[in-house]
Amino acid sequence: MLRSSLFLSAALFAVSAWAADEIVVSDAWLRAPAPGQAVVGVYLEIASAHDAVLLSATSALAGSAEIHQMRVENGVMKMRRVARVALPAKQVVKLAPGGYHIMLTGLKRKLGAGDQVPIVLTFAGKNKIKTKRSVLAEVRGGAAGDTNPHQH
């Protein structure tokens, strides 16, 4: 019984590791929030070997994390929460200012340039297997008086 449990655990670990290696997350960053600001957008790039989706994000440094999309509708910039971001195979998907991003709300401490913010991303990939990836987003200096986390 113990032997089969160990085998099953090893097999599940191998499948999870395989799935995680097929999704590459790079250039994760956020702008330093203005004093008193408890909301910030996180930007990054994701590439997947197979069709996949980004399902969610969490961060120990925020009360909540949501995937949002900004777009222009009838000449007005609008932001809305989305349930997922499609990751077409072998393409780089950029979460960037003015488009898709991860919105962290309820920041639990002040963040300054050079700080690292831990974020856990959940993906569904090949065969709908869910996998999590931990990334560190670098806090980059913001413009003085910048209170909009979505500005370029």
Contacts in CASP RR format, 6 or more apart in sequence:
PFRMAT RR
TARGET T0000
AUTHOR 0000-0000-0000
METHOD contacts of the structure
MODEL  1
MLRSSLFLSAALFAVSAWAADEIVVSDAWLRAPAPGQAVVGVYLEIASAH
DAVLLSATSALAGSAEIHQMRVENGVMKMRRVARVALPAKQVVKLAPGGY
HIMLTGLKRKLGAGDQVPIVLTFAGKNKIKTKRSVLAEVRGGAAGDTNPH
QH
15 129 0 8 1.000
16 129 0 8 1.000
16 131 0 8 1.000
19 123 0 8 1.000
19 125 0 8 1.000
19 126 0 8 1.000
19 129 0 8 1.000
19 131 0 8 1.000
20 131 0 8 1.000
20 132 0 8 1.000
20 133 0 8 1.000
22 48 0 8 1.000
22 49 0 8 1.000
22 50 0 8 1.000
22 52 0 8 1.000
22 125 0 8 1.000
22 126 0 8 1.000
23 46 0 8 1.000
23 47 0 8 1.000
23 48 0 8 1.000
23 49 0 8 1.000
23 52 0 8 1.000
23 87 0 8 1.000
23 123 0 8 1.000
23 125 0 8 1.000
23 131 0 8 1.000
23 133 0 8 1.000
24 46 0 8 1.000
24 47 0 8 1.000
24 48 0 8 1.000
25 44 0 8 1.000
25 45 0 8 1.000
25 46 0 8 1.000
25 121 0 8 1.000
25 133 0 8 1.000
25 135 0 8 1.000
26 44 0 8 1.000
26 45 0 8 1.000
26 46 0 8 1.000
26 47 0 8 1.000
27 43 0 8 1.000
27 44 0 8 1.000
27 45 0 8 1.000
28 42 0 8 1.000
28 43 0 8 1.000
28 44 0 8 1.000
28 119 0 8 1.000
28 135 0 8 1.000
28 136 0 8 1.000
28 137 0 8 1.000
28 138 0 8 1.000
29 42 0 8 1.000
29 43 0 8 1.000
29 44 0 8 1.000
29 137 0 8 1.000
29 138 0 8 1.000
29 139 0 8 1.000
29 140 0 8 1.000
30 40 0 8 1.000
30 41 0 8 1.000
30 42 0 8 1.000
30 43 0 8 1.000
30 104 0 8 1.000
30 111 0 8 1.000
30 117 0 8 1.000
30 137 0 8 1.000
30 138 0 8 1.000
30 139 0 8 1.000
30 140 0 8 1.000
30 149 0 8 1.000
31 40 0 8 1.000
31 41 0 8 1.000
31 139 0 8 1.000
31 140 0 8 1.000
31 141 0 8 1.000
31 142 0 8 1.000
31 146 0 8 1.000
31 149 0 8 1.000
31 151 0 8 1.000
32 111 0 8 1.000
32 112 0 8 1.000
32 113 0 8 1.000
32 139 0 8 1.000
32 140 0 8 1.000
32 141 0 8 1.000
32 142 0 8 1.000
33 39 0 8 1.000
33 40 0 8 1.000
33 107 0 8 1.000
33 110 0 8 1.000
33 111 0 8 1.000
33 149 0 8 1.000
34 145 0 8 1.000
34 146 0 8 1.000
34 147 0 8 1.000
37 107 0 8 1.000
37 147 0 8 1.000
37 149 0 8 1.000
38 105 0 8 1.000
38 106 0 8 1.000
38 107 0 8 1.000
39 103 0 8 1.000
39 104 0 8 1.000
39 105 0 8 1.000
39 106 0 8 1.000
39 107 0 8 1.000
39 149 0 8 1.000
40 103 0 8 1.000
40 104 0 8 1.000
40 107 0 8 1.000
40 111 0 8 1.000
40 149 0 8 1.000
41 101 0 8 1.000
41 102 0 8 1.000
41 103 0 8 1.000
41 104 0 8 1.000
41 149 0 8 1.000
41 150 0 8 1.000
42 57 0 8 1.000
42 65 0 8 1.000
42 95 0 8 1.000
42 101 0 8 1.000
42 102 0 8 1.000
42 103 0 8 1.000
42 104 0 8 1.000
42 117 0 8 1.000
42 119 0 8 1.000
42 137 0 8 1.000
43 94 0 8 1.000
43 95 0 8 1.000
43 96 0 8 1.000
43 97 0 8 1.000
43 101 0 8 1.000
43 102 0 8 1.000
44 94 0 8 1.000
44 95 0 8 1.000
44 102 0 8 1.000
44 135 0 8 1.000
44 137 0 8 1.000
45 92 0 8 1.000
45 93 0 8 1.000
45 94 0 8 1.000
45 95 0 8 1.000
46 54 0 8 1.000
46 85 0 8 1.000
46 87 0 8 1.000
46 92 0 8 1.000
46 93 0 8 1.000
46 95 0 8 1.000
46 121 0 8 1.000
47 87 0 8 1.000
47 90 0 8 1.000
47 91 0 8 1.000
47 92 0 8 1.000
47 93 0 8 1.000
48 87 0 8 1.000
48 88 0 8 1.000
48 89 0 8 1.000
48 90 0 8 1.000
48 123 0 8 1.000
48 125 0 8 1.000
49 89 0 8 1.000
49 90 0 8 1.000
50 89 0 8 1.000
50 125 0 8 1.000
50 126 0 8 1.000
51 86 0 8 1.000
51 87 0 8 1.000
51 88 0 8 1.000
51 89 0 8 1.000
51 125 0 8 1.000
51 126 0 8 1.000
52 87 0 8 1.000
52 89 0 8 1.000
52 123 0 8 1.000
52 124 0 8 1.000
52 125 0 8 1.000
52 126 0 8 1.000
53 84 0 8 1.000
53 85 0 8 1.000
53 86 0 8 1.000
53 87 0 8 1.000
53 123 0 8 1.000
53 124 0 8 1.000
53 125 0 8 1.000
54 67 0 8 1.000
54 84 0 8 1.000
54 85 0 8 1.000
54 87 0 8 1.000
54 93 0 8 1.000
54 121 0 8 1.000
54 122 0 8 1.000
54 123 0 8 1.000
55 83 0 8 1.000
55 84 0 8 1.000
55 122 0 8 1.000
55 123 0 8 1.000
55 124 0 8 1.000
55 130 0 8 1.000
56 65 0 8 1.000
56 67 0 8 1.000
56 121 0 8 1.000
56 122 0 8 1.000
57 65 0 8 1.000
57 66 0 8 1.000
57 67 0 8 1.000
57 102 0 8 1.000
57 119 0 8 1.000
57 120 0 8 1.000
57 121 0 8 1.000
57 122 0 8 1.000
58 65 0 8 1.000
58 119 0 8 1.000
58 120 0 8 1.000
58 122 0 8 1.000
59 65 0 8 1.000
59 104 0 8 1.000
59 117 0 8 1.000
59 118 0 8 1.000
59 119 0 8 1.000
59 120 0 8 1.000
60 108 0 8 1.000
60 118 0 8 1.000
61 104 0 8 1.000
61 107 0 8 1.000
61 108 0 8 1.000
61 109 0 8 1.000
61 111 0 8 1.000
61 117 0 8 1.000
61 118 0 8 1.000
62 104 0 8 1.000
62 105 0 8 1.000
62 106 0 8 1.000
62 107 0 8 1.000
62 108 0 8 1.000
63 104 0 8 1.000
63 105 0 8 1.000
63 106 0 8 1.000
63 107 0 8 1.000
63 108 0 8 1.000
64 104 0 8 1.000
64 105 0 8 1.000
64 106 0 8 1.000
65 102 0 8 1.000
65 103 0 8 1.000
65 104 0 8 1.000
65 105 0 8 1.000
65 119 0 8 1.000
66 81 0 8 1.000
66 102 0 8 1.000
66 103 0 8 1.000
66 105 0 8 1.000
67 81 0 8 1.000
67 82 0 8 1.000
67 83 0 8 1.000
67 84 0 8 1.000
67 85 0 8 1.000
67 100 0 8 1.000
67 101 0 8 1.000
67 102 0 8 1.000
67 103 0 8 1.000
68 79 0 8 1.000
68 80 0 8 1.000
68 81 0 8 1.000
68 82 0 8 1.000
68 100 0 8 1.000
68 101 0 8 1.000
68 102 0 8 1.000
68 103 0 8 1.000
69 79 0 8 1.000
69 80 0 8 1.000
69 82 0 8 1.000
69 99 0 8 1.000
69 100 0 8 1.000
69 101 0 8 1.000
70 77 0 8 1.000
70 78 0 8 1.000
70 79 0 8 1.000
70 98 0 8 1.000
70 99 0 8 1.000
70 100 0 8 1.000
70 101 0 8 1.000
70 150 0 8 1.000
71 77 0 8 1.000
71 78 0 8 1.000
71 98 0 8 1.000
71 99 0 8 1.000
72 78 0 8 1.000
77 98 0 8 1.000
79 150 0 8 1.000
82 100 0 8 1.000
85 93 0 8 1.000
85 95 0 8 1.000
85 100 0 8 1.000
86 93 0 8 1.000
87 93 0 8 1.000
87 123 0 8 1.000
93 100 0 8 1.000
94 100 0 8 1.000
95 101 0 8 1.000
95 102 0 8 1.000
97 150 0 8 1.000
97 151 0 8 1.000
97 152 0 8 1.000
98 150 0 8 1.000
98 152 0 8 1.000
101 150 0 8 1.000
102 119 0 8 1.000
103 149 0 8 1.000
104 117 0 8 1.000
111 117 0 8 1.000
111 139 0 8 1.000
112 139 0 8 1.000
112 141 0 8 1.000
113 139 0 8 1.000
113 140 0 8 1.000
113 141 0 8 1.000
113 142 0 8 1.000
114 138 0 8 1.000
114 139 0 8 1.000
114 140 0 8 1.000
114 141 0 8 1.000
115 138 0 8 1.000
115 139 0 8 1.000
116 136 0 8 1.000
116 137 0 8 1.000
116 138 0 8 1.000
116 139 0 8 1.000
117 136 0 8 1.000
117 137 0 8 1.000
117 138 0 8 1.000
117 139 0 8 1.000
118 134 0 8 1.000
118 135 0 8 1.000
118 136 0 8 1.000
118 137 0 8 1.000
119 134 0 8 1.000
119 135 0 8 1.000
119 136 0 8 1.000
119 137 0 8 1.000
120 132 0 8 1.000
120 133 0 8 1.000
120 134 0 8 1.000
120 135 0 8 1.000
121 132 0 8 1.000
121 133 0 8 1.000
121 134 0 8 1.000
121 135 0 8 1.000
122 130 0 8 1.000
122 131 0 8 1.000
122 132 0 8 1.000
123 130 0 8 1.000
123 131 0 8 1.000
123 132 0 8 1.000
123 133 0 8 1.000
124 130 0 8 1.000
125 131 0 8 1.000
143 151 0 8 1.000
END
